[in-house]
Amino acid sequence: MKKYDLLTPEGTRDLLFDESVARRTVEDKLQRLFKSYGYSEVITPGLEFYDVFMLKSRYFSQESMYKLSDGKGRLMVIRPDSTMPIARLSATRLKDEIFPLKLFYNQNIFRINPKDSGRDDEITQSGVELIGGDPKKADLEILNLATEALTSLETGDFRFEIGDSALFKILISRVTSDEEETEAIREYIENKNIPELKTILEKYGDSDDVKALYSLPKLFGGIEIYDRALELFKDKETLEVLRDIKQAYDYLCYLGFEDKVTLDLGLVNKANYYTGLLFRGYIEGYGMPVLSGGRYDALMGDFGSTYTATGFAVNVNAVARVLLKNNTADLIKPAEVLVYSDSDAAAQGFAYCRELVSKGICAENAIQNTFEEALDYGQKKGIGKIAKVNSAGKVEEIKIL
């Protein structure tokens, strides 16, 4: 007996009608925006070699990836991320292009999430990657594009968080080199789980670096956070990171987003290829980030490239859901005209339908046996009028609604 022939896999879902329109609407808006700033589209394979994601640094756990083998028995994964394949692409096929490279994409990623997490395993992402160029200017361009993206989506109010992954990496490198401990500390900081963070850090004493790590999840708010951080971080390395964060904050304020920007020094993304500026975007009506990105210079080096890089991705699925929730009217509009023809006038009916479509009128062919059935169908679908075509090509238009 078949058990799963009528079901979709956990973490996936069918998109129907308005849901499909909402998703395409989001994709189209972002694509227009990215093109308008000089970005060119790339599409990477849905299947990648496992080795692409298992570099010197383990950016993704093997448990989080869907795996299979190819015809030669080599281990493959279904694309769990778009940034790493584009980094591979930039270091190989695009290495002789003119840099900086400004690339955008719109494609699905697949990750295995805990079944009670409320997250999709299949996510449509639209995003950009900026490879090369001056790092400071590139960061500012990507920040500008990210805020433009959130504005263009027109889903209501949004907020923006900025931090820097370098702060955590500097501090943790002075405290422990244990990968499991590092990941646990990162997760507690990310989730602002202060009791567990305190417990795990107690074993490392009370050095300034341990105290600073413990303070990270609490350093969240407005510009006053920067002043508090200056009291905690006094060495040259961490002060330089703080200055970068302040520069990014000032830039966003200059663009007019002061009331939407939050400093979060405990912002530590799980995809730990990030090496510098980090940011996230939230929209009203969705509790998790719909946009995330940052600088990932070390990842380019893993693929043999000397270029720096930064970028971000938008969770199209999430934005589309909010768009649907906020929209009171149906996104799919019914045809303007329903074209009905008797069985001996099918060719004339199709010809008239084509004529209407060529004029920019949305027309639908009636596939019903009788005029009465077609009329009933048109009323239920909310179509404004029906055009009755006879074998001589004569058309009679009748209002339905």
C-alpha positions as CSV (number, residue, x, y, z in Angstrom):
1,M,0.0,0.0,0.0
2,K,1.3,3.5,-0.9
3,K,1.7,5.7,2.1
4,Y,3.1,8.9,0.7
5,D,1.7,9.3,-2.8
6,L,-0.8,12.0,-1.8
7,L,1.5,13.9,0.5
8,T,4.3,16.5,0.2
9,P,7.6,15.9,2.1
10,E,7.9,17.6,5.5
11,G,9.3,21.1,5.2
12,T,7.8,21.5,1.7
13,R,4.4,22.7,0.4
14,D,2.4,23.2,-2.8
15,L,1.8,26.8,-3.7
16,L,-1.7,27.5,-5.1
17,F,-3.0,30.4,-7.2
18,D,-2.6,33.6,-5.1
19,E,0.4,32.1,-3.3
20,S,2.1,31.6,-6.6
21,V,1.3,35.1,-7.7
22,A,2.6,36.5,-4.4
23,R,5.9,34.7,-4.8
24,R,6.4,35.8,-8.4
25,T,5.5,39.4,-7.3
26,V,8.3,39.4,-4.8
27,E,10.8,37.9,-7.2
28,D,9.9,40.4,-9.9
29,K,10.3,43.4,-7.6
30,L,13.7,42.2,-6.4
31,Q,14.9,41.3,-9.8
32,R,14.0,44.8,-11.2
33,L,15.8,46.4,-8.2
34,F,19.0,44.3,-8.6
35,K,19.2,44.9,-12.4
36,S,18.6,48.7,-11.8
37,Y,21.9,48.8,-9.7
38,G,23.9,47.0,-12.4
39,Y,23.7,43.4,-11.1
40,S,23.6,40.4,-13.5
41,E,21.8,37.2,-12.9
42,V,23.5,33.8,-12.5
43,I,21.9,30.4,-11.8
44,T,23.9,27.6,-10.2
45,P,23.1,23.9,-10.4
46,G,20.5,22.4,-8.0
47,L,22.9,19.6,-7.5
48,E,26.5,20.3,-6.2
49,F,29.3,18.0,-5.2
50,Y,29.4,17.5,-1.4
51,D,33.0,18.7,-1.4
52,V,31.8,22.3,-2.3
53,F,30.3,22.6,1.2
54,M,33.0,20.6,3.0
55,L,35.9,22.9,2.7
56,K,38.7,23.5,5.2
57,S,36.0,25.1,7.4
58,R,32.8,23.2,8.0
59,Y,30.2,25.9,7.2
60,F,27.3,23.5,7.1
61,S,26.9,20.3,9.1
62,Q,26.3,17.2,7.0
63,E,23.1,16.5,9.0
64,S,21.6,19.7,7.6
65,M,22.1,18.8,3.9
66,Y,20.0,16.6,1.6
67,K,22.5,14.1,0.1
68,L,22.5,11.6,-2.8
69,S,25.0,10.0,-5.2
70,D,25.5,10.5,-8.9
71,G,25.9,7.9,-11.6
72,K,29.5,7.4,-10.6
73,G,28.8,6.9,-7.0
74,R,30.1,10.4,-6.0
75,L,28.4,12.1,-3.1
76,M,26.2,15.0,-4.1
77,V,24.0,17.5,-2.2
78,I,20.9,19.4,-3.2
79,R,22.0,23.0,-3.0
80,P,21.7,24.1,0.7
81,D,23.1,27.6,0.1
82,S,23.6,30.0,-2.8
83,T,26.6,32.0,-1.7
84,M,29.0,29.1,-1.7
85,P,28.2,27.9,-5.2
86,I,28.5,31.5,-6.4
87,A,31.9,31.8,-4.7
88,R,32.9,28.7,-6.5
89,L,31.6,30.1,-9.8
90,S,33.5,33.4,-9.2
91,A,36.8,31.6,-8.6
92,T,36.5,29.4,-11.6
93,R,34.4,30.3,-14.7
94,L,34.3,34.0,-13.8
95,K,37.9,34.4,-12.7
96,D,38.8,36.3,-16.0
97,E,35.8,38.6,-15.9
98,I,36.1,42.3,-15.1
99,F,36.0,42.8,-11.3
100,P,34.2,43.7,-9.1
101,L,31.5,41.2,-10.1
102,K,27.9,42.2,-9.3
103,L,25.8,39.1,-9.4
104,F,22.2,38.3,-8.4
105,Y,20.2,35.1,-8.2
106,N,16.8,33.8,-7.7
107,Q,16.7,30.1,-6.8
108,N,15.7,27.5,-4.2
109,I,17.9,26.1,-1.4
110,F,17.2,23.0,0.6
111,R,18.1,22.5,4.2
112,I,17.0,19.9,6.8
113,N,15.5,21.8,9.7
114,P,14.2,20.4,13.0
115,K,10.6,19.3,12.3
116,D,9.2,21.6,15.1
117,S,11.2,24.6,14.0
118,G,8.4,26.0,11.8
119,R,11.0,26.6,9.0
120,D,10.7,25.4,5.5
121,D,13.2,22.9,4.2
122,E,12.7,24.3,0.7
123,I,13.2,28.1,0.5
124,T,13.2,30.4,-2.5
125,Q,15.9,33.1,-2.1
126,S,16.6,36.2,-4.1
127,G,19.9,37.8,-3.4
128,V,23.1,39.6,-4.5
129,E,26.8,38.9,-4.2
130,L,29.4,41.7,-4.7
131,I,32.8,40.1,-5.4
132,G,35.8,42.4,-5.2
133,G,36.0,46.2,-5.0
134,D,36.9,48.3,-2.0
135,P,35.6,46.4,1.1
136,K,34.3,49.6,2.8
137,K,32.5,50.9,-0.2
138,A,31.2,47.4,-1.0
139,D,29.7,47.1,2.5
140,L,27.9,50.4,2.1
141,E,26.6,49.5,-1.3
142,I,25.2,46.2,0.0
143,L,23.6,47.9,3.0
144,N,22.0,50.4,0.7
145,L,20.7,47.7,-1.6
146,A,19.4,45.7,1.4
147,T,17.4,48.6,2.7
148,E,16.1,49.3,-0.8
149,A,15.0,45.7,-1.1
150,L,13.0,45.9,2.1
151,T,11.5,49.2,1.0
152,S,10.5,48.0,-2.4
153,L,8.7,44.9,-1.1
154,E,6.0,47.3,0.3
155,T,4.9,44.9,3.1
156,G,4.7,47.6,5.8
157,D,7.1,48.7,8.4
158,F,10.6,47.0,8.6
159,R,13.6,47.0,10.9
160,F,17.2,46.4,10.3
161,E,19.9,45.0,12.6
162,I,23.6,45.3,12.1
163,G,26.6,43.8,13.9
164,D,29.9,42.3,13.0
165,S,30.9,38.6,13.2
166,A,34.6,39.6,13.6
167,L,33.8,40.7,17.2
168,F,32.8,37.2,18.3
169,K,35.6,35.5,16.3
170,I,38.2,37.7,17.9
171,L,36.9,37.1,21.4
172,I,36.3,33.4,21.1
173,S,39.7,32.7,19.6
174,R,41.2,34.1,22.9
175,V,39.0,31.9,25.0
176,T,38.8,28.5,23.4
177,S,39.7,26.6,20.2
178,D,37.3,23.7,20.8
179,E,34.9,23.7,17.9
180,E,31.9,22.2,19.8
181,E,32.3,24.6,22.7
182,T,32.6,27.5,20.2
183,E,29.4,26.5,18.4
184,A,27.5,26.1,21.7
185,I,28.7,29.6,22.9
186,R,27.8,31.0,19.5
187,E,24.3,29.5,19.7
188,Y,23.7,30.9,23.2
189,I,24.8,34.4,22.1
190,E,22.7,34.2,18.9
191,N,19.6,33.1,20.9
192,K,20.4,35.5,23.7
193,N,20.2,32.6,26.1
194,I,22.1,34.3,28.9
195,P,21.7,31.7,31.7
196,E,23.2,28.9,29.5
197,L,25.9,31.3,28.2
198,K,26.9,32.1,31.8
199,T,27.1,28.4,32.7
200,I,29.3,27.5,29.8
201,L,31.6,30.5,30.2
202,E,32.2,30.0,33.9
203,K,34.8,27.3,33.3
204,Y,36.9,29.8,31.4
205,G,37.4,32.2,34.4
206,D,36.6,35.9,34.5
207,S,39.1,37.4,32.0
208,D,38.1,40.6,30.1
209,D,37.5,38.5,27.0
210,V,35.1,36.1,28.8
211,K,33.3,39.1,30.3
212,A,33.0,40.6,26.8
213,L,31.6,37.4,25.4
214,Y,29.0,37.3,28.2
215,S,28.0,40.9,27.4
216,L,27.5,40.4,23.7
217,P,23.8,39.3,23.7
218,K,23.0,42.2,26.0
219,L,24.5,44.8,23.7
220,F,21.4,45.4,21.7
221,G,19.6,48.7,21.0
222,G,20.3,52.1,19.6
223,I,23.5,54.2,19.3
224,E,23.9,54.1,23.1
225,I,25.1,50.5,22.6
226,Y,28.2,51.8,20.8
227,D,29.1,53.9,23.9
228,R,28.6,51.0,26.2
229,A,30.7,48.8,24.0
230,L,33.6,51.3,24.1
231,E,33.7,50.7,27.9
232,L,34.1,47.0,27.4
233,F,36.4,46.7,24.3
234,K,39.6,48.6,24.7
235,D,42.2,46.7,22.5
236,K,43.0,47.9,19.0
237,E,41.5,44.8,17.3
238,T,38.1,45.0,18.8
239,L,37.9,48.8,18.6
240,E,38.5,48.7,14.9
241,V,35.5,46.4,14.5
242,L,33.4,48.8,16.6
243,R,34.4,51.6,14.3
244,D,33.3,49.6,11.3
245,I,29.9,49.0,12.9
246,K,29.5,52.7,13.8
247,Q,30.4,53.7,10.2
248,A,27.6,51.3,8.9
249,Y,25.2,52.7,11.4
250,D,26.0,56.3,10.5
251,Y,25.6,55.5,6.8
252,L,22.1,54.0,7.3
253,C,21.1,57.0,9.4
254,Y,22.3,59.3,6.6
255,L,20.0,57.4,4.2
256,G,17.1,58.2,6.5
257,F,16.7,54.8,8.4
258,E,17.7,56.0,11.9
259,D,14.4,54.9,13.4
260,K,14.6,51.5,11.7
261,V,18.2,50.5,12.6
262,T,19.3,48.6,15.7
263,L,22.8,47.7,16.8
264,D,23.2,44.1,17.8
265,L,26.7,43.1,18.8
266,G,25.5,39.6,19.6
267,L,24.6,39.0,16.0
268,V,26.5,35.9,15.0
269,N,25.1,34.0,12.0
270,K,25.2,30.2,12.0
271,A,26.6,30.1,8.5
272,N,30.0,31.0,9.9
273,Y,31.7,31.9,6.6
274,Y,30.9,35.5,7.5
275,T,34.0,37.4,8.5
276,G,32.9,41.0,9.0
277,L,29.8,43.2,8.8
278,L,26.5,41.2,9.5
279,F,23.0,42.4,9.1
280,R,19.4,41.2,9.2
281,G,16.1,42.6,8.0
282,Y,12.7,42.0,9.5
283,I,9.2,43.0,8.3
284,E,6.0,43.5,10.2
285,G,4.0,40.3,10.4
286,Y,6.9,37.8,10.4
287,G,8.9,36.9,13.5
288,M,12.1,35.7,11.9
289,P,14.5,37.5,9.6
290,V,13.4,37.8,5.9
291,L,16.8,39.2,4.9
292,S,20.3,38.3,6.0
293,G,23.8,38.8,4.8
294,G,27.3,40.2,5.4
295,R,30.9,40.0,4.5
296,Y,32.6,36.6,3.8
297,D,36.2,37.2,2.7
298,A,37.6,34.0,4.0
299,L,35.2,31.9,2.0
300,M,36.6,33.2,-1.3
301,G,40.0,32.2,-0.1
302,D,38.8,28.6,0.4
303,F,38.0,28.5,-3.3
304,G,41.5,29.9,-4.2
305,S,40.3,33.5,-4.9
306,T,42.0,36.6,-3.6
307,Y,38.9,38.8,-3.9
308,T,36.8,40.0,-1.0
309,A,33.1,39.5,-1.0
310,T,29.8,40.5,0.5
311,G,26.1,40.0,-0.1
312,F,22.7,39.1,1.2
313,A,19.6,37.0,0.5
314,V,15.9,37.6,0.9
315,N,13.6,34.7,2.0
316,V,11.0,35.1,-0.8
317,N,8.6,32.5,0.8
318,A,8.4,34.5,4.0
319,V,7.8,37.9,2.3
320,A,5.2,36.3,0.0
321,R,3.2,35.0,3.0
322,V,3.2,38.5,4.6
323,L,2.1,40.0,1.3
324,L,-0.8,37.6,1.1
325,K,-1.8,38.3,4.7
326,N,-1.8,42.0,4.1
327,N,-3.7,41.8,0.8
328,T,-7.5,41.8,1.3
329,A,-8.3,41.3,-2.5
330,D,-7.5,38.3,-4.6
331,L,-4.2,38.6,-6.4
332,I,-5.5,36.5,-9.3
333,K,-7.9,38.4,-11.4
334,P,-10.6,36.6,-13.5
335,A,-10.6,36.8,-17.2
336,E,-12.4,39.8,-18.6
337,V,-14.2,37.8,-21.3
338,L,-15.3,34.2,-21.5
339,V,-15.5,33.1,-25.2
340,Y,-18.1,30.4,-25.9
341,S,-18.7,28.7,-29.2
342,D,-20.9,25.8,-30.3
343,S,-19.2,22.6,-31.3
344,D,-19.3,23.5,-35.0
345,A,-17.7,26.9,-34.4
346,A,-14.7,25.9,-32.2
347,A,-12.2,27.3,-34.7
348,Q,-14.0,30.6,-34.9
349,G,-14.2,30.8,-31.1
350,F,-10.5,30.2,-30.7
351,A,-9.7,32.8,-33.4
352,Y,-11.8,35.4,-31.6
353,C,-10.1,34.5,-28.3
354,R,-6.7,35.0,-29.9
355,E,-7.9,38.4,-31.3
356,L,-8.9,39.6,-27.8
357,V,-5.6,38.5,-26.3
358,S,-3.6,40.2,-29.0
359,K,-5.4,43.5,-27.9
360,G,-4.3,43.0,-24.3
361,I,-7.6,41.7,-23.1
362,C,-7.6,38.7,-20.8
363,A,-9.8,36.2,-22.4
364,E,-10.7,32.6,-21.5
365,N,-12.0,29.9,-23.8
366,A,-15.1,28.1,-22.5
367,I,-14.6,24.3,-22.6
368,Q,-18.2,23.6,-21.5
369,N,-20.6,21.6,-23.7
370,T,-23.5,24.0,-23.5
371,F,-23.9,27.8,-23.3
372,E,-25.8,27.4,-20.0
373,E,-22.9,25.5,-18.4
374,A,-20.5,28.2,-19.7
375,L,-22.7,30.9,-18.3
376,D,-22.8,29.2,-14.9
377,Y,-19.0,28.8,-14.9
378,G,-18.5,32.5,-15.8
379,Q,-20.7,33.6,-13.0
380,K,-18.9,31.5,-10.4
381,K,-15.5,32.7,-11.6
382,G,-16.5,36.3,-11.6
383,I,-16.0,36.9,-15.3
384,G,-17.6,40.2,-16.5
385,K,-19.0,39.0,-19.8
386,I,-19.4,36.1,-22.2
387,A,-18.8,36.3,-25.9
388,K,-20.9,33.8,-27.9
389,V,-19.4,33.0,-31.3
390,N,-21.3,31.2,-34.1
391,S,-20.0,29.3,-37.1
392,A,-20.1,32.4,-39.3
393,G,-17.8,34.2,-36.9
394,K,-20.5,36.5,-35.6
395,V,-20.0,37.5,-32.0
396,E,-22.7,38.3,-29.4
397,E,-21.5,39.7,-26.1
398,I,-23.6,39.2,-23.0
399,K,-22.9,40.8,-19.6
400,I,-22.6,38.2,-16.8
401,L,-22.1,40.4,-13.8
